[in-house]
Amino acid sequence: MKIFLCCLCIIFEFVSCVNSQTNPFQKIEYASFDVNSYRTKTKDTAYVGVYYLISNKGLMVINNQDDYHNTHTYYSFQLTQEELKKLHSIFAQTHKMKSYLGSTNLDENSLYAGAYDFFRVTYADGNVDSLCIIPPFMTTDFQKAYNFLDSVIYIREGRKEIEKFDIPIIFKRSLKSCYFNSSYLPEIKTLPSFKSQ
């Protein structure tokens, strides 16, 4: 019996090790958000327009409050193994999220009118890493992954409607903490409107 249990433990340890190698993350969470904009009624509160979670199996669940074209805003999408491998190369624990911050300054005389992006990765060993960023500050490799994931939300066919789900509170707290500790994020501004006389 002891030998059987010992063999079972070795097999379990081997499977866990293989899984952690093939799946460097437990989950990836993302939010497109802004703070202190016309969409937030309370000071220093974040408005999350899009949230998604990708499991280590490639199942993506999406909460898209910014989808003005559809009445249903909750979806799921299954990434292929090839697509998941692309994410593994970016969201691996060997790369700190801050390494994808290619810049922290906008071009001179530039305004930023978009939303902020927040990524939170929980790795296979339980460690967590996160980053607040905007597209002009992304490295080329990270921009490619960002564009691919963006296409799943807005362009790709094959999304399935799912029941409403709430954004986890721990994620919202992490987002807020990351935002307030990211002194490089520019203020969101819109272009002034010009009235003809």
N, C-alpha and C positions, 0 to 999 in steps of 0.2 A: 504494500500500500504506500509506504514512504517513497519507494522508487517511482511509482505511478505519479504521486503528487509532485515529486521533484521534476519529473519529465514534463508534467503539465505546466509547472511554473516556468521552465525553460522555454517551452513553446510559446506561452503567453508573453514572456519577456521579448522573445524574438519577433513576434507579431507586432507588439507595441513599438519596438525599435524600427521595424520596417515601415509601419504607419507613420511614425514621426519623421522618417526620412522622405517618404513620398508625399506627405502632407505636412509641410513646415508650419502651417498655421491651423488653429482650430476654427477661427472665423476672422473675416474681414468685415468691419462695419464702416459705413460712409454716411456723411451728411453734407448736403448743400444748404448753407444757412446764412443768415445775417443777424446782426445785433444792432439795436437802436435805429432801426429803419422805420419806414412808414407802416411796415407789417407787424412791428412789435409795439404793443401798447404800454408795456412796462419797461422802465429803464433797465439796461443791462440784462435783458432777457433775450434768448436766442429764438428766432423763428426758423424752423427746419422745413424747407420746401421739399427736399427729397432725402429719404433714408433708405439704405439697403444693407442687407447682411448676406454674406456669402459663406456657406459652410465649407468644411474641408472636403466635402464630396462634390462641391460645385453647384449646390442648390442656392439660388439667389432669390431672396424675398424682398420686394420693393414696396415702399410706401411713398407714393409720388403725389404730394399735395399740390404741386405746381402744374400738374397735368390739366390744363384748362380745356382740352379738347374731348376728354372722356369723363363720364360720370363716375366710373369705377377707377379708383386710384391705388388699389392693392393688387400686386401681381407676384407670380413666381416665374423663374426661368432657370432651366438646367444648362449649365455650361458644359461643353464637351471636355473630354480628357485633355485634348490638345490645348484648349483655351485655359484650362486649369493649370497646366504646366507653365504657361506663359506667366500666370500670376505667381506661381511658385518662385520663379526667378526674380521677381520684383519684391514680393512680400516674404522674403526669407529672413530669418533672424540674424543672418550674417550681415545684412544691410540695415543699419539704423535708419528709421524713417527720416530723420533730419538730413541724411546724406542725399536725399532727393530734393532738397532745397537749393536750387542752383543760383538763386539770387534773392535778395531781400529789399530791392529797390526798384521802383517803376522808372521808366524812362523819364527824362526831364520834361516838364510841362504835360505829363500824362495824368489822367484821372482813372479811377477804377470804379466801374458802375455795376460789376457783376456781384455774384455771391461769394462767400468764403467756402472752402472745401475742408472737411475734417475726415481724416482716416484714422481708424483705431484697429490695430491688429492684435489678436490674442494668439500667441504661438502655441505649438504643440506641447511645450513644457509648462504652459500656464502664464508665462511672462507676457506683459502687454506693452506695446509701443504705440505712439500716436503722433499726429502731425496736423497742424492747421496750415493751409497753403492756398494760393491762388494760381491759376494757370500760368501767368507770366513768370512766376517764380520756380516753376517745375523744371527739373532736368529733362533732357530729351527722352530718356528711357521711361521715366515716370509719366511723361506727357502721353506716350504711346499707350501705356496701360490705362491711363485716365480716359483717353479718347475711346478706347475699346469698350470700357465699362459704360461710358456715356452712351455709346451706340446701342448697347443692350437696353437701356432705359427708354430711349427715345425713338430708335429706328428699327431694331431687330424684330422680326416676326417670331411667333412661338411662345409669347408670354401668355400665362394662364391667369385668369382672375382668381383671387383667393379672398378669404374673409378678412375683414378689418383686423389690424393688430396695432398695438401701441409701441412706440419707440421706448426701449428700456430706459429706466430712470438713471441707472449707472452710466449709460452711454451719454445721456444729456449732461450729467455732472462732469464727465470727463471732457466733453466738448467745451463746456463753459470754462473749465480750468485751463484747457489748452489755449483757448482764445485769449483769455486775460494774461496768459504768460507768453503770448506771441506778439511781442512789441513791434515786429516788422510788418504786420498786416496794415495795409493802407485803409483809410476811411473810405467807405462806399459813398461815392458822390455821383450825381447825375449831371449831365450837361445842362447849362442854363437855357431856358426857353427864350427864343427871340420873337418878339411881337412886331409884326409889320405895322407901320403907322399910316 
